[in-house]
Amino acid sequence: MHQYKGRLIIHTGSMFSGKTSSLEKDVKRFKIAGYNTIAFKPIVDSRYSKNEIVTHDLTYMNAILVKSIYEIVEYCDELKPDVIAIDEIQFLGGKLEDILDGINQFLKIGCTIIVAGLDMDYTGKPFEVIKELMPISDYLYKHHAVCAKCGVDAWVSHRKSDDMERIKVGTSDEYEPLCRKCFLEENKKENR
């Protein structure tokens, strides 16, 4: 797996598309290959567990809760990992430029970065951090869930409630994956 040294691997797409499962699979492969790995998740993601990354399929991986890229840098300065995994990167606090600078600094010293995150919010607008990381990634995987209405590939995570807050962490009780057609139909019904 030496060809992956110093690479940026991105798993993105809607909720329930397998982004976190793919991140977890990548981390396991690097561990098997003998790499020192460390995983992080933003402190706002308190679903399922506080000190683990948990997939919707309920598989677990140890993780460190962080508020910002600065905390990730501090941990990595001390622990010297070869591979850094960040789940739900769109929830990571701090300025966009700082997150991008931090990731680029890790890449410059040969760390491999694996991130998983939503590409769009519930309105279909891109999350800036994923939008900015995509062009500099070495490997980019767009994952698709199954549309909850018609069964084709889902495009976006549709929020079922009327809450207009952009960041609202939730699961299937709060969100459903929809294809573009079903998403536009739902928005028309909801007058969004």
ChimeraX attribute file (.defattr): number of C-alpha atoms within 10 A of each C-alpha:
attribute: neighborCount
match mode: 1-to-1
recipient: residues
	/A:1	10
	/A:2	8
	/A:3	6
	/A:4	16
	/A:5	16
	/A:6	19
	/A:7	20
	/A:8	24
	/A:9	23
	/A:10	26
	/A:11	26
	/A:12	27
	/A:13	24
	/A:14	28
	/A:15	31
	/A:16	23
	/A:17	24
	/A:18	21
	/A:19	27
	/A:20	25
	/A:21	22
	/A:22	20
	/A:23	24
	/A:24	22
	/A:25	12
	/A:26	16
	/A:27	22
	/A:28	15
	/A:29	12
	/A:30	18
	/A:31	15
	/A:32	11
	/A:33	11
	/A:34	11
	/A:35	17
	/A:36	15
	/A:37	19
	/A:38	22
	/A:39	24
	/A:40	27
	/A:41	28
	/A:42	23
	/A:43	16
	/A:44	17
	/A:45	19
	/A:46	16
	/A:47	14
	/A:48	14
	/A:49	12
	/A:50	17
	/A:51	16
	/A:52	19
	/A:53	30
	/A:54	21
	/A:55	19
	/A:56	17
	/A:57	10
	/A:58	10
	/A:59	12
	/A:60	16
	/A:61	16
	/A:62	15
	/A:63	20
	/A:64	18
	/A:65	20
	/A:66	19
	/A:67	16
	/A:68	19
	/A:69	24
	/A:70	15
	/A:71	14
	/A:72	22
	/A:73	16
	/A:74	11
	/A:75	16
	/A:76	17
	/A:77	10
	/A:78	8
	/A:79	12
	/A:80	15
	/A:81	17
	/A:82	21
	/A:83	26
	/A:84	22
	/A:85	22
	/A:86	26
	/A:87	25
	/A:88	20
	/A:89	23
	/A:90	22
	/A:91	21
	/A:92	22
	/A:93	17
	/A:94	12
	/A:95	12
	/A:96	15
	/A:97	11
	/A:98	14
	/A:99	20
	/A:100	15
	/A:101	13
	/A:102	16
	/A:103	20
	/A:104	18
	/A:105	13
	/A:106	21
	/A:107	16
	/A:108	12
	/A:109	11
	/A:110	15
	/A:111	23
	/A:112	23
	/A:113	25
	/A:114	23
	/A:115	27
	/A:116	26
	/A:117	23
	/A:118	27
	/A:119	26
	/A:120	21
	/A:121	19
	/A:122	23
	/A:123	16
	/A:124	16
	/A:125	11
	/A:126	15
	/A:127	16
	/A:128	12
	/A:129	20
	/A:130	23
	/A:131	13
	/A:132	14
	/A:133	19
	/A:134	18
	/A:135	10
	/A:136	14
	/A:137	16
	/A:138	13
	/A:139	14
	/A:140	16
	/A:141	15
	/A:142	15
	/A:143	20
	/A:144	22
	/A:145	23
	/A:146	19
	/A:147	23
	/A:148	16
	/A:149	15
	/A:150	12
	/A:151	12
	/A:152	15
	/A:153	17
	/A:154	28
	/A:155	26
	/A:156	29
	/A:157	28
	/A:158	25
	/A:159	21
	/A:160	13
	/A:161	9
	/A:162	8
	/A:163	10
	/A:164	10
	/A:165	7
	/A:166	10
	/A:167	12
	/A:168	16
	/A:169	12
	/A:170	13
	/A:171	14
	/A:172	13
	/A:173	9
	/A:174	14
	/A:175	20
	/A:176	23
	/A:177	27
	/A:178	28
	/A:179	23
	/A:180	16
	/A:181	13
	/A:182	20
	/A:183	23
	/A:184	15
	/A:185	11
	/A:186	16
	/A:187	12
	/A:188	10
	/A:189	9
	/A:190	9
	/A:191	7
	/A:192	9
